[in-house]
Amino acid sequence: DAKTTQPPSMDCAEGRAANLPCNHSTISGNEYVYWYRQIHSQGPQYIIHGLKNNETNEMASLIITEDRKSSTLILPHATLRDTAVYYCIGHNAGNMLTFGGGTRLMVKP
Amino acid sequence: DAMVIQNPRYQVTQFGKPVTLSCSQTLNHNVMYWYQQKSSQAPKLLFHYYDKDFNNEADTPDNFQSRRPNTSFCFLDIRSPGLGDAAMYLCATSAGTSGLLTDTQYFGPGTRLTVL
């Protein structure tokens, strides 16, 4: 039970912001919201994670709603190399990563 | 750069012929994981080691075994590969430090196994 729901696919124009939504209304209060991505034929790559507050790093920004029922991963200027499957996962140190279906992001020229 | 290394990247074996996949890490992490990912599916955890303690997922077939001779290396052994075991096998590590609230996993590039 992945506990998160994501749209199966999204398109984004190159250079524009990609906003990937995730619903996680059933994750527990101590589970962090993690985002990984998997480029074709490669291993998953860690992007970012957060608990309650919004987070930003060199790859992306993570916006978590105040009620923690949903979040949005933002790639501010998508490039063709950002084409990948993006996974949103609820996770803490006490449980295992459970990957759901993810969102297949296609960045188009 | 600290990293998770998997060899080989591509492995071909025959139906029923034992095969071993290897993973090494330079992160000095306590926890090592093996995932199976079939075509167009999400990765699925097979088992993990917390230091020397082996933890098997309930639905992992007996055909899959693992060894961790030291902190840096972990092996996945498939005793009698069937056609249904053709997949990408992913190794991951995490720090597993006691007291941490969260434990980010770092993945290797994977080994794609073909069974003929």
Backbone of each chain as ProteinMPNN parsed JSONL, in Angstrom:
{"seq_chain_A": "DAKTTQPPSMDCAEGRAANLPCNHSTISGNEYVYWYRQIHSQGPQYIIHGLKNNETNEMASLIITEDRKSSTLILPHATLRDTAVYYCIGHNAGNMLTFGGGTRLMVKP", "coords_chain_A": {"N_chain_A": [[0.849, -1.194, 0.0], [0.943, 1.901, -1.168], [0.129, 4.394, -0.284], [0.159, 6.887, -1.475], [-0.994, 9.013, -4.14], [-0.661, 9.659, -7.518], [-0.791, 11.478, -10.637], [-0.758, 9.548, -13.654], [0.719, 10.434, -15.858], [2.379, 13.341, -17.24], [2.908, 16.283, -19.191], [5.399, 18.702, -20.052], [6.629, 21.83, -21.118], [9.862, 22.494, -22.368], [12.052, 24.438, -20.386], [10.027, 25.611, -18.969], [8.286, 25.679, -15.776], [7.865, 22.629, -14.075], [5.243, 21.181, -12.431], [4.542, 18.817, -10.186], [2.004, 16.963, -8.847], [0.993, 15.369, -5.731], [-1.036, 13.264, -3.873], [-1.387, 12.479, -0.508], [-3.033, 11.67, 1.664], [-3.241, 9.702, 3.585], [-0.842, 9.19, 4.823], [1.19, 8.759, 7.738], [1.645, 10.85, 10.683], [4.368, 11.071, 11.266], [5.697, 10.415, 9.009], [7.833, 11.239, 6.397], [7.567, 13.118, 3.373], [8.779, 11.928, 0.498], [10.565, 12.383, -2.545], [11.551, 10.735, -5.413], [13.214, 10.174, -8.528], [13.263, 8.396, -11.65], [15.156, 7.962, -14.282], [15.033, 6.644, -17.562], [16.068, 3.279, -17.605], [17.889, 3.605, -15.562], [18.955, 3.692, -12.063], [16.73, 4.646, -9.352], [16.751, 8.08, -8.337], [17.407, 10.126, -5.632], [15.558, 13.046, -4.818], [14.354, 15.075, -3.107], [13.097, 15.738, 0.217], [10.555, 16.206, 2.76], [8.864, 17.218, 5.799], [6.902, 18.918, 7.139], [7.354, 21.559, 6.484], [8.006, 23.693, 3.674], [10.485, 22.849, 1.264], [13.639, 23.389, -0.328], [16.105, 22.614, -2.717], [19.074, 22.19, -4.734], [18.017, 20.857, -6.851], [15.191, 20.895, -6.871], [11.992, 22.184, -5.668], [9.871, 21.636, -2.862], [6.59, 21.718, -2.009], [4.484, 21.505, 0.644], [1.227, 20.977, 1.722], [-0.552, 22.618, 4.395], [-2.146, 20.89, 5.873], [-0.945, 18.527, 5.326], [-1.901, 16.727, 3.473], [-1.379, 16.727, 0.84], [1.131, 17.364, -1.693], [3.444, 19.241, -3.747], [5.851, 18.815, -6.186], [8.27, 20.857, -7.536], [9.947, 21.547, -10.436], [11.896, 24.024, -11.413], [12.82, 25.02, -13.917], [12.342, 23.164, -16.368], [14.229, 20.714, -18.135], [15.12, 18.751, -21.043], [16.438, 16.579, -20.01], [15.167, 16.102, -17.674], [13.106, 14.439, -18.142], [11.42, 11.69, -16.97], [10.339, 9.101, -14.646], [8.576, 10.086, -11.847], [8.5, 9.57, -8.442], [6.476, 9.773, -5.597], [6.638, 9.326, -2.172], [5.647, 8.192, 1.011], [7.528, 8.052, 3.928], [9.553, 6.917, 6.656], [12.183, 6.452, 9.115], [11.45, 4.095, 10.24], [10.12, 2.451, 8.49], [9.856, 0.741, 5.294], [10.748, 1.834, 1.961], [8.067, 2.179, -0.222], [7.272, 1.927, -3.419], [4.977, 3.532, -5.53], [2.884, 3.96, -8.421], [3.869, 6.278, -9.651], [4.605, 9.321, -11.562], [4.865, 9.788, -14.953], [6.855, 12.003, -16.397], [7.067, 13.958, -19.209], [9.214, 15.973, -20.845], [9.034, 18.382, -23.259], [10.428, 19.714, -26.295]], "CA_chain_A": [[0.0, 0.0, 0.0], [1.858, 3.012, -1.33], [-0.419, 5.524, 0.455], [0.217, 8.133, -2.244], [-1.661, 8.971, -5.432], [-0.076, 10.598, -8.471], [-1.276, 11.286, -12.006], [0.158, 8.626, -14.331], [1.618, 11.094, -16.805], [2.274, 14.784, -17.424], [3.818, 16.895, -20.147], [5.877, 20.033, -19.682], [7.473, 22.424, -22.148], [11.232, 22.772, -21.945], [12.255, 25.792, -19.873], [8.942, 26.001, -18.084], [8.251, 24.963, -14.497], [7.063, 21.402, -14.004], [4.621, 21.052, -11.108], [4.051, 17.45, -10.084], [1.209, 16.839, -7.619], [0.911, 14.081, -5.051], [-1.962, 13.19, -2.742], [-0.915, 11.525, 0.51], [-3.895, 11.953, 2.813], [-3.214, 8.628, 4.584], [0.463, 8.957, 5.447], [1.13, 9.05, 9.16], [2.193, 12.146, 11.054], [5.833, 11.089, 11.336], [6.273, 10.006, 7.727], [8.271, 12.3, 5.528], [7.211, 13.013, 1.96], [9.999, 11.784, -0.292], [10.462, 12.33, -4.001], [12.632, 10.142, -6.19], [12.898, 10.054, -9.944], [13.969, 7.321, -12.324], [15.362, 8.143, -15.709], [14.95, 5.352, -18.235], [17.168, 2.309, -17.489], [18.815, 3.954, -14.48], [18.407, 3.524, -10.733], [16.059, 5.832, -8.822], [17.613, 9.142, -7.823], [16.787, 10.946, -4.593], [15.423, 14.451, -5.194], [14.098, 15.968, -1.988], [12.078, 15.253, 1.138], [10.125, 17.173, 3.76], [7.858, 16.744, 6.755], [5.803, 19.887, 7.23], [7.724, 22.826, 5.866], [8.468, 23.659, 2.29], [11.917, 22.616, 1.157], [14.245, 23.684, -1.634], [17.526, 22.303, -2.893], [19.572, 22.559, -6.059], [17.272, 20.149, -7.893], [13.749, 21.118, -6.911], [11.308, 22.693, -4.474], [8.779, 20.797, -2.394], [5.565, 22.483, -1.305], [3.595, 20.587, 1.369], [0.093, 21.716, 2.262], [-0.524, 22.71, 5.856], [-2.77, 19.693, 6.436], [-0.079, 17.417, 4.903], [-2.622, 15.756, 2.654], [-0.853, 16.729, -0.524], [2.341, 18.154, -1.912], [3.795, 19.483, -5.141], [7.268, 18.925, -6.52], [8.44, 21.867, -8.577], [11.211, 21.687, -11.167], [11.639, 25.413, -11.835], [13.093, 25.218, -15.348], [12.514, 21.783, -16.823], [15.028, 20.44, -19.331], [14.818, 17.445, -21.628], [17.012, 15.553, -19.145], [14.269, 15.857, -16.549], [12.135, 13.418, -18.525], [11.639, 10.567, -16.056], [9.205, 8.765, -13.78], [8.75, 10.724, -10.548], [7.791, 8.848, -7.399], [6.208, 10.424, -4.314], [6.561, 8.209, -1.227], [5.662, 8.5, 2.435], [8.604, 7.199, 4.459], [10.378, 7.35, 7.778], [13.263, 5.514, 9.416], [10.896, 2.848, 10.755], [9.466, 1.606, 7.494], [10.558, 0.595, 4.025], [10.218, 2.56, 0.816], [7.112, 1.454, -1.061], [7.067, 2.712, -4.626], [3.705, 3.431, -6.227], [2.971, 4.028, -9.878], [4.645, 7.421, -10.092], [4.162, 10.147, -12.69], [5.818, 9.84, -16.066], [6.971, 13.381, -16.897], [7.686, 14.105, -20.522], [9.569, 17.356, -21.147], [9.047, 18.474, -24.72], [11.106, 20.918, -26.797]], "C_chain_A": [[0.879, 1.236, 0.0], [1.395, 4.251, -0.591], [-0.313, 6.853, -0.27], [-0.453, 7.917, -3.581], [-1.076, 10.046, -6.317], [-0.714, 10.4, -9.839], [-0.284, 10.415, -12.773], [1.129, 9.315, -15.28], [1.339, 12.589, -16.853], [3.255, 15.207, -18.506], [4.219, 18.272, -19.646], [6.753, 20.544, -20.824], [8.85, 22.73, -21.574], [11.384, 24.234, -21.528], [11.158, 26.288, -18.955], [9.028, 25.221, -16.779], [7.376, 23.722, -14.634], [6.558, 21.274, -12.571], [3.968, 19.683, -11.006], [3.299, 17.282, -8.766], [1.256, 15.436, -7.034], [-0.098, 14.199, -3.923], [-1.478, 12.127, -1.778], [-1.704, 11.719, 1.795], [-3.797, 10.897, 3.901], [-1.829, 8.373, 5.168], [0.393, 9.395, 6.903], [1.894, 10.336, 9.471], [3.708, 12.207, 11.095], [6.493, 10.593, 10.049], [6.619, 11.233, 6.894], [7.729, 12.058, 4.119], [8.506, 13.026, 1.166], [9.659, 11.821, -1.787], [11.749, 11.733, -4.568], [12.237, 10.237, -7.666], [13.763, 8.954, -10.551], [13.984, 7.616, -13.813], [15.49, 6.764, -16.337], [16.232, 4.535, -18.088], [18.234, 2.716, -16.467], [18.163, 3.658, -13.134], [17.684, 4.777, -10.273], [17.062, 6.805, -8.198], [16.843, 9.954, -6.793], [16.718, 12.402, -5.059], [15.354, 15.326, -3.947], [13.137, 15.286, -1.03], [11.734, 16.347, 2.141], [9.072, 16.572, 4.663], [6.656, 17.68, 6.797], [6.107, 21.146, 6.431], [8.104, 22.634, 4.405], [9.981, 23.534, 2.273], [12.393, 22.971, -0.246], [15.688, 23.21, -1.619], [17.908, 22.627, -4.331], [18.778, 21.89, -7.185], [15.83, 20.635, -8.008], [13.278, 21.828, -5.646], [10.156, 21.759, -4.147], [7.835, 21.658, -1.572], [4.603, 21.485, -0.673], [2.458, 21.408, 1.951], [0.1, 21.638, 3.79], [-1.129, 21.472, 6.513], [-2.014, 18.418, 6.074], [-0.806, 16.371, 4.065], [-2.131, 15.734, 1.221], [0.417, 17.558, -0.591], [2.558, 18.318, -3.409], [5.305, 19.575, -5.259], [7.391, 19.901, -7.674], [9.854, 21.793, -9.134], [11.14, 23.044, -11.848], [11.858, 25.67, -13.327], [13.384, 23.845, -15.955], [13.369, 21.714, -18.087], [14.662, 19.046, -19.843], [15.337, 16.321, -20.748], [16.182, 15.284, -17.896], [13.156, 14.88, -16.904], [12.42, 12.146, -17.745], [10.313, 10.185, -15.425], [9.513, 9.313, -12.394], [7.871, 10.02, -9.523], [7.683, 9.702, -6.136], [5.945, 9.312, -3.301], [6.522, 8.749, 0.201], [6.607, 7.543, 3.141], [9.202, 7.802, 5.72], [11.374, 6.25, 8.092], [12.728, 4.164, 9.871], [10.22, 1.974, 9.728], [10.268, 1.581, 6.207], [9.944, 1.506, 2.969], [9.25, 1.664, 0.055], [6.796, 2.341, -2.26], [5.673, 2.452, -5.185], [3.923, 3.564, -7.724], [3.809, 5.174, -10.401], [3.986, 8.193, -11.215], [5.25, 10.138, -13.748], [5.789, 11.246, -16.638], [7.7, 13.378, -18.226], [7.943, 15.592, -20.742], [9.773, 17.46, -22.655], [9.701, 19.771, -25.181], [10.096, 21.997, -27.211]], "O_chain_A": [[1.482, 1.587, 1.014], [2.227, 5.108, -0.29], [-0.679, 7.877, 0.306], [-0.489, 6.803, -4.103], [-0.999, 11.21, -5.923], [-1.133, 9.293, -10.176], [0.922, 10.535, -12.559], [2.242, 8.832, -15.486], [0.236, 13.047, -16.555], [4.292, 14.575, -18.711], [3.476, 18.923, -18.911], [7.52, 19.787, -21.419], [8.976, 23.172, -20.432], [10.915, 25.144, -22.212], [11.338, 27.275, -18.242], [9.75, 24.229, -16.683], [6.297, 23.761, -15.226], [7.341, 21.26, -11.622], [2.96, 19.418, -11.661], [3.881, 17.439, -7.693], [1.518, 14.456, -7.731], [-0.028, 15.122, -3.112], [-1.191, 11.0, -2.181], [-1.135, 11.908, 2.87], [-4.219, 11.144, 5.031], [-1.657, 7.427, 5.937], [-0.372, 10.293, 7.256], [2.669, 10.84, 8.658], [4.282, 13.289, 10.973], [7.704, 10.378, 10.008], [5.804, 12.138, 6.716], [7.468, 10.918, 3.733], [9.237, 14.016, 1.166], [8.606, 11.35, -2.217], [12.859, 12.159, -4.25], [11.057, 10.364, -7.994], [14.836, 8.627, -10.044], [12.966, 7.531, -14.5], [15.996, 5.831, -15.714], [17.327, 5.008, -18.393], [19.359, 2.217, -16.513], [16.961, 3.403, -13.067], [17.988, 5.87, -10.751], [18.073, 6.406, -7.62], [15.736, 10.418, -7.069], [17.678, 12.931, -5.62], [16.189, 16.209, -3.752], [12.434, 14.353, -1.418], [12.504, 17.285, 2.35], [8.462, 15.552, 4.341], [5.529, 17.27, 6.52], [5.229, 21.72, 5.787], [8.473, 21.54, 3.977], [10.67, 24.048, 3.154], [11.645, 22.867, -1.219], [16.402, 23.384, -0.632], [17.145, 23.267, -5.054], [18.86, 22.31, -8.339], [15.305, 20.771, -9.113], [14.037, 22.043, -4.701], [9.544, 21.168, -5.037], [8.229, 22.251, -0.568], [3.973, 20.702, -1.383], [2.696, 22.424, 2.604], [0.675, 20.727, 4.386], [-0.684, 21.05, 7.58], [-2.418, 17.33, 6.486], [-0.347, 15.233, 3.971], [-2.443, 14.809, 0.471], [0.735, 18.334, 0.31], [1.943, 17.631, -4.225], [5.954, 20.32, -4.526], [6.688, 19.777, -8.677], [10.833, 21.953, -8.404], [10.372, 23.197, -12.798], [11.136, 26.468, -13.926], [14.538, 23.426, -16.041], [13.244, 22.545, -18.985], [13.987, 18.273, -19.164], [14.763, 15.233, -20.726], [16.461, 14.346, -17.149], [12.346, 14.532, -16.045], [13.511, 11.583, -17.834], [9.295, 10.847, -15.632], [10.573, 9.042, -11.831], [6.66, 9.889, -9.706], [8.668, 10.275, -5.671], [5.11, 8.442, -3.548], [7.277, 9.656, 0.551], [6.494, 6.33, 2.964], [9.341, 9.019, 5.845], [11.406, 5.226, 7.41], [13.472, 3.184, 9.888], [9.786, 0.867, 10.048], [11.243, 2.316, 6.055], [8.781, 1.899, 3.065], [9.577, 0.523, -0.273], [6.137, 3.372, -2.13], [5.242, 1.305, -5.301], [5.017, 3.311, -8.228], [4.402, 5.069, -11.475], [2.955, 7.789, -11.751], [6.41, 10.443, -13.469], [4.82, 11.64, -17.286], [8.81, 12.859, -18.344], [7.003, 16.383, -20.818], [10.57, 16.732, -23.245], [9.55, 20.809, -24.536], [10.492, 23.075, -27.656]]}, "seq_chain_B": "DAMVIQNPRYQVTQFGKPVTLSCSQTLNHNVMYWYQQKSSQAPKLLFHYYDKDFNNEADTPDNFQSRRPNTSFCFLDIRSPGLGDAAMYLCATSAGTSGLLTDTQYFGPGTRLTVL", "coords_chain_B": {"N_chain_B": [[34.004, 10.298, -5.681], [31.526, 9.375, -3.365], [29.615, 6.422, -3.653], [27.194, 4.049, -5.018], [27.755, 0.976, -6.41], [27.138, -1.244, -9.037], [27.693, -4.403, -10.389], [27.594, -6.983, -12.862], [26.478, -4.471, -15.283], [24.769, -5.514, -17.123], [23.486, -8.744, -17.325], [23.417, -12.015, -18.507], [21.823, -15.084, -18.25], [21.195, -18.621, -18.158], [18.147, -20.449, -18.172], [17.481, -21.796, -15.053], [20.175, -21.82, -14.318], [22.386, -20.974, -11.791], [22.908, -17.607, -10.656], [24.787, -14.728, -9.734], [24.553, -11.477, -8.525], [26.234, -8.42, -7.931], [26.907, -5.837, -5.519], [28.402, -2.886, -4.414], [29.49, -0.404, -2.048], [30.626, 2.874, -1.282], [29.863, 4.517, 0.664], [29.83, 3.843, 3.274], [27.559, 2.977, 4.586], [25.107, 1.625, 6.847], [22.928, 0.082, 6.055], [21.819, -2.047, 3.489], [20.025, -2.652, 0.503], [18.042, -4.761, -1.646], [16.254, -4.52, -4.613], [13.722, -5.555, -6.91], [12.86, -4.83, -10.22], [10.518, -5.073, -12.587], [9.68, -4.856, -16.068], [8.218, -1.778, -16.892], [7.137, -1.493, -14.367], [7.023, -0.49, -10.869], [9.845, -0.307, -8.6], [10.383, -3.117, -6.422], [10.786, -4.147, -3.151], [13.012, -6.686, -2.162], [14.664, -7.726, -0.064], [16.599, -6.681, 2.841], [19.654, -5.718, 4.465], [20.449, -4.852, 7.693], [23.212, -3.765, 8.866], [24.636, -6.705, 9.828], [22.341, -8.057, 10.047], [19.809, -9.838, 8.508], [16.919, -9.157, 6.632], [14.06, -10.343, 5.371], [11.589, -9.766, 2.869], [8.138, -10.62, 3.121], [6.954, -11.754, 0.845], [8.999, -12.5, -0.826], [10.434, -14.748, -3.056], [11.803, -18.035, -2.258], [13.834, -18.679, -3.919], [15.496, -16.56, -4.144], [18.338, -15.309, -2.641], [20.615, -13.74, -0.31], [23.793, -12.286, 0.456], [26.024, -10.719, 2.712], [29.078, -10.044, 3.073], [30.724, -8.115, 4.202], [30.79, -4.632, 5.27], [30.872, -3.154, 2.924], [30.079, -4.678, 0.703], [27.446, -6.446, -0.985], [25.581, -9.241, -2.02], [23.378, -10.642, -4.441], [21.869, -13.654, -4.867], [20.52, -15.81, -7.2], [19.066, -18.774, -7.231], [17.932, -20.666, -9.02], [17.215, -19.457, -11.768], [14.217, -18.403, -13.295], [12.177, -17.739, -16.238], [10.523, -15.711, -15.489], [12.02, -14.221, -13.752], [13.502, -12.4, -15.03], [14.561, -9.14, -15.064], [15.218, -5.76, -13.871], [17.625, -5.39, -11.401], [18.013, -3.692, -8.481], [20.251, -2.139, -6.297], [20.463, -0.576, -3.153], [21.443, 1.818, -0.639], [21.398, 2.96, 2.774], [21.978, 5.231, 5.505], [21.123, 4.405, 8.08], [21.478, 5.174, 10.695], [21.191, 5.071, 14.175], [18.546, 6.668, 15.844], [17.945, 8.532, 13.937], [15.287, 10.24, 12.293], [14.535, 9.905, 9.747], [15.578, 8.269, 6.731], [17.297, 8.396, 4.106], [17.468, 6.756, 0.972], [19.964, 5.605, -1.292], [20.56, 4.821, -4.585], [22.029, 2.307, -6.719], [23.074, 1.918, -10.215], [21.795, -0.295, -11.214], [21.347, -3.736, -12.308], [20.646, -5.338, -15.245], [18.967, -8.226, -15.768], [18.833, -10.923, -17.935], [17.117, -13.84, -18.817], [17.593, -16.779, -20.479]], "CA_chain_B": [[32.662, 10.518, -5.167], [30.906, 8.233, -2.71], [28.599, 5.933, -4.558], [26.728, 2.669, -5.005], [28.228, 0.396, -7.667], [26.593, -2.567, -9.327], [28.339, -5.116, -11.488], [27.724, -6.196, -14.081], [25.286, -3.703, -15.611], [23.913, -6.431, -17.868], [23.826, -10.136, -17.052], [22.592, -12.992, -19.2], [21.978, -16.421, -17.701], [20.288, -19.615, -18.726], [17.082, -20.962, -17.308], [17.937, -22.771, -14.076], [21.596, -21.707, -13.991], [22.545, -19.976, -10.722], [23.564, -16.355, -11.027], [25.047, -13.817, -8.617], [24.714, -10.058, -8.84], [26.992, -7.814, -6.843], [26.73, -4.43, -5.195], [29.359, -2.366, -3.445], [29.217, 0.989, -1.703], [31.716, 3.611, -0.644], [29.209, 5.469, 1.56], [29.954, 3.316, 4.637], [26.212, 2.911, 5.143], [24.792, 0.41, 7.59], [21.832, -0.682, 5.472], [21.859, -2.296, 2.049], [18.741, -3.164, 0.037], [17.899, -5.252, -3.014], [14.932, -4.36, -5.203], [13.473, -6.1, -8.249], [11.977, -3.979, -11.013], [10.155, -5.644, -13.877], [9.42, -3.866, -17.105], [7.083, -0.866, -16.722], [6.622, -1.559, -13.002], [7.806, 0.198, -9.858], [10.734, -1.208, -7.849], [9.769, -3.886, -5.334], [11.832, -4.568, -2.216], [13.17, -8.128, -1.926], [15.189, -7.876, 1.289], [17.634, -5.721, 3.186], [20.547, -5.992, 5.582], [20.824, -3.789, 8.623], [24.515, -4.3, 9.281], [24.68, -8.12, 9.466], [21.003, -8.63, 10.233], [19.101, -10.014, 7.252], [15.47, -8.97, 6.743], [13.436, -10.791, 4.124], [10.187, -9.409, 2.703], [7.312, -11.819, 3.254], [6.6, -12.381, -0.43], [10.187, -12.762, -1.644], [10.556, -16.199, -3.257], [12.975, -18.696, -1.675], [14.829, -18.738, -4.981], [16.36, -15.395, -3.996], [19.108, -15.274, -1.408], [21.546, -12.617, -0.276], [24.949, -12.367, 1.346], [26.726, -9.458, 2.95], [30.296, -10.462, 3.782], [31.286, -6.984, 4.948], [29.968, -3.419, 5.151], [30.904, -2.563, 1.592], [29.59, -5.538, -0.369], [26.249, -7.247, -0.792], [25.344, -10.054, -3.21], [22.065, -11.242, -4.674], [21.996, -14.951, -5.51], [19.287, -16.425, -7.695], [19.523, -20.17, -7.262], [17.457, -21.327, -10.235], [16.445, -18.402, -12.432], [13.18, -18.705, -14.264], [11.944, -16.66, -17.203], [9.86, -14.621, -14.776], [12.968, -13.468, -12.935], [14.126, -11.372, -15.86], [14.181, -7.847, -14.482], [16.308, -4.914, -13.397], [17.844, -5.56, -9.975], [18.554, -2.45, -7.96], [20.825, -2.134, -4.957], [20.399, 0.749, -2.53], [21.992, 1.883, 0.714], [21.021, 4.107, 3.605], [22.87, 5.338, 6.655], [20.628, 3.549, 9.142], [22.038, 5.599, 11.981], [20.201, 5.041, 15.246], [18.07, 7.967, 16.293], [17.482, 9.344, 12.824], [13.852, 10.15, 12.035], [14.332, 9.546, 8.361], [16.728, 7.497, 6.261], [17.274, 8.48, 2.65], [18.136, 5.668, 0.258], [20.736, 5.96, -2.482], [20.479, 3.658, -5.453], [22.979, 2.064, -7.778], [22.512, 2.013, -11.563], [21.018, -1.486, -11.532], [21.813, -4.795, -13.213], [19.523, -5.892, -16.01], [19.136, -9.667, -15.914], [18.096, -11.632, -18.987], [17.109, -15.29, -18.628], [17.316, -17.417, -21.776]], "C_chain_B": [[32.139, 9.23, -4.527], [29.743, 7.749, -3.552], [28.236, 4.484, -4.311], [27.022, 2.086, -6.39], [27.626, -0.985, -7.837], [27.294, -3.158, -10.539], [27.738, -6.505, -11.634], [26.476, -5.347, -14.314], [24.282, -4.567, -16.373], [24.416, -7.856, -17.627], [22.854, -11.041, -17.801], [22.858, -14.35, -18.566], [20.979, -17.345, -18.374], [19.268, -20.038, -17.687], [17.667, -22.014, -16.366], [19.39, -22.67, -13.671], [21.797, -20.625, -12.935], [23.312, -18.743, -11.197], [23.703, -15.486, -9.777], [25.255, -12.408, -9.144], [25.405, -9.402, -7.653], [26.726, -6.32, -6.719], [27.814, -4.03, -4.206], [29.064, -0.895, -3.207], [30.426, 1.601, -0.999], [31.159, 4.635, 0.352], [29.35, 5.079, 3.019], [28.6, 3.282, 5.344], [25.948, 1.579, 5.811], [23.817, -0.498, 6.848], [22.033, -0.827, 3.97], [20.588, -3.045, 1.651], [18.887, -3.762, -1.364], [16.443, -5.123, -3.434], [14.905, -5.092, -6.552], [12.53, -5.155, -8.979], [11.74, -4.625, -12.368], [9.716, -4.529, -14.808], [8.13, -3.1, -16.837], [6.44, -0.947, -15.337], [7.533, -0.766, -12.062], [8.761, -0.79, -9.179], [10.013, -1.854, -6.673], [10.876, -4.424, -4.438], [11.827, -6.087, -2.044], [13.6, -8.396, -0.49], [16.183, -6.765, 1.564], [18.457, -6.242, 4.352], [20.684, -4.726, 6.411], [22.078, -4.286, 9.307], [24.552, -5.779, 8.881], [23.316, -8.796, 9.584], [20.225, -8.63, 8.923], [17.593, -9.916, 7.487], [14.823, -9.265, 5.396], [12.01, -10.256, 4.05], [9.359, -10.682, 2.621], [7.061, -12.522, 1.925], [7.799, -12.584, -1.344], [10.357, -14.264, -1.804], [11.857, -16.748, -2.662], [14.138, -18.796, -2.657], [15.849, -17.604, -4.874], [17.023, -15.429, -2.627], [20.053, -14.071, -1.464], [22.656, -12.888, 0.718], [25.557, -10.994, 1.503], [27.975, -9.777, 3.756], [30.948, -9.353, 4.588], [30.424, -5.755, 4.676], [29.822, -2.972, 3.714], [30.187, -3.381, 0.528], [28.307, -6.265, 0.016], [25.964, -7.971, -2.113], [23.901, -10.541, -3.246], [22.299, -12.531, -5.45], [20.622, -15.432, -5.939], [19.628, -17.871, -7.996], [19.124, -20.871, -8.552], [16.579, -20.336, -10.995], [15.408, -18.95, -13.395], [12.975, -17.524, -15.189], [11.309, -15.452, -16.523], [10.777, -13.802, -13.887], [13.75, -12.446, -13.746], [13.623, -10.005, -15.415], [15.436, -7.0, -14.304], [16.414, -5.145, -11.894], [18.622, -4.362, -9.46], [19.069, -2.653, -6.549], [20.733, -0.703, -4.427], [21.038, 0.674, -1.152], [21.368, 3.051, 1.46], [21.867, 4.067, 4.869], [22.436, 4.425, 7.796], [21.157, 3.914, 10.512], [20.945, 5.675, 13.023], [19.817, 6.455, 15.656], [17.606, 8.876, 15.176], [15.976, 9.154, 12.631], [13.569, 9.711, 10.615], [15.639, 9.004, 7.805], [16.703, 7.421, 4.748], [18.034, 7.319, 2.031], [18.804, 6.189, -1.003], [20.914, 4.701, -3.316], [21.676, 3.556, -6.393], [22.289, 2.111, -9.134], [21.687, 0.807, -11.974], [21.765, -2.474, -12.41], [20.601, -5.362, -13.917], [19.811, -7.351, -16.296], [18.234, -10.205, -17.013], [18.226, -13.123, -18.742], [16.709, -15.952, -19.953], [16.752, -18.82, -21.592]], "O_chain_B": [[32.292, 8.14, -5.08], [28.979, 8.546, -4.096], [28.867, 3.786, -3.518], [26.594, 2.63, -7.408], [27.607, -1.791, -6.907], [27.464, -2.504, -11.568], [27.405, -7.141, -10.634], [25.496, -5.505, -13.585], [23.073, -4.358, -16.266], [25.613, -8.132, -17.714], [21.637, -10.861, -17.741], [24.015, -14.721, -18.367], [20.053, -16.91, -19.059], [19.515, -19.983, -16.482], [18.267, -22.993, -16.808], [19.813, -23.376, -12.754], [21.42, -19.474, -13.156], [24.227, -18.827, -12.017], [22.854, -15.509, -8.886], [26.025, -12.178, -10.077], [25.182, -9.787, -6.505], [26.371, -5.645, -7.685], [28.102, -4.769, -3.264], [28.468, -0.223, -4.048], [31.137, 0.944, -0.238], [31.886, 5.509, 0.825], [29.035, 5.869, 3.909], [28.509, 3.528, 6.546], [26.482, 0.545, 5.41], [23.875, -1.719, 6.996], [22.37, 0.13, 3.273], [20.132, -3.945, 2.357], [19.728, -3.338, -2.157], [15.529, -5.549, -2.727], [15.924, -5.225, -7.231], [11.518, -4.728, -8.423], [12.648, -4.712, -13.194], [9.421, -3.413, -14.381], [7.082, -3.695, -16.587], [5.303, -0.508, -15.162], [8.66, -0.418, -12.413], [8.503, -1.993, -9.186], [9.164, -1.245, -6.022], [11.8, -5.082, -4.915], [10.782, -6.695, -1.811], [12.981, -9.192, 0.216], [16.565, -6.009, 0.67], [18.01, -7.093, 5.12], [21.0, -3.659, 5.886], [22.022, -5.12, 10.211], [24.503, -6.079, 7.688], [23.168, -9.973, 9.255], [20.006, -7.586, 8.308], [17.059, -10.514, 8.422], [15.011, -8.538, 4.421], [11.289, -10.283, 5.048], [9.825, -11.702, 2.112], [6.966, -13.749, 1.88], [7.619, -12.822, -2.539], [10.42, -14.988, -0.81], [12.865, -16.046, -2.57], [15.288, -18.975, -2.256], [16.935, -17.683, -5.448], [16.361, -15.561, -1.597], [20.259, -13.47, -2.518], [22.481, -13.622, 1.69], [25.605, -10.204, 0.56], [27.937, -9.78, 4.986], [31.652, -9.628, 5.559], [29.443, -5.83, 3.937], [28.77, -2.466, 3.321], [29.728, -2.817, -0.465], [28.105, -6.646, 1.169], [26.09, -7.386, -3.189], [23.293, -10.814, -2.212], [22.855, -12.513, -6.548], [19.681, -15.459, -5.146], [20.394, -18.156, -8.916], [19.931, -21.609, -9.119], [15.354, -20.368, -10.884], [15.686, -19.839, -14.2], [13.521, -16.444, -14.966], [11.529, -14.311, -16.931], [10.354, -12.791, -13.327], [14.571, -11.709, -13.198], [12.419, -9.747, -15.391], [16.554, -7.451, -14.548], [15.407, -5.102, -11.187], [19.72, -4.056, -9.923], [18.404, -3.263, -5.712], [20.908, 0.259, -5.176], [21.158, -0.405, -0.57], [20.877, 4.004, 0.856], [22.398, 3.025, 5.255], [23.263, 3.751, 8.409], [21.271, 3.058, 11.389], [19.894, 6.272, 12.79], [20.674, 7.327, 15.794], [16.946, 9.884, 15.428], [15.456, 8.049, 12.786], [12.487, 9.204, 10.316], [16.703, 9.264, 8.368], [16.148, 6.482, 4.176], [19.108, 6.943, 2.503], [18.294, 7.079, -1.684], [21.356, 3.663, -2.825], [22.256, 4.56, -6.806], [21.078, 2.316, -9.214], [20.959, 0.861, -12.965], [22.68, -2.114, -13.15], [19.647, -5.811, -13.28], [20.779, -7.68, -16.982], [17.026, -9.97, -17.016], [19.323, -13.62, -18.487], [15.622, -15.71, -20.476], [16.461, -19.502, -22.574]]}, "name": "protein", "num_of_chains": 2, "seq": "DAKTTQPPSMDCAEGRAANLPCNHSTISGNEYVYWYRQIHSQGPQYIIHGLKNNETNEMASLIITEDRKSSTLILPHATLRDTAVYYCIGHNAGNMLTFGGGTRLMVKPDAMVIQNPRYQVTQFGKPVTLSCSQTLNHNVMYWYQQKSSQAPKLLFHYYDKDFNNEADTPDNFQSRRPNTSFCFLDIRSPGLGDAAMYLCATSAGTSGLLTDTQYFGPGTRLTVL"}
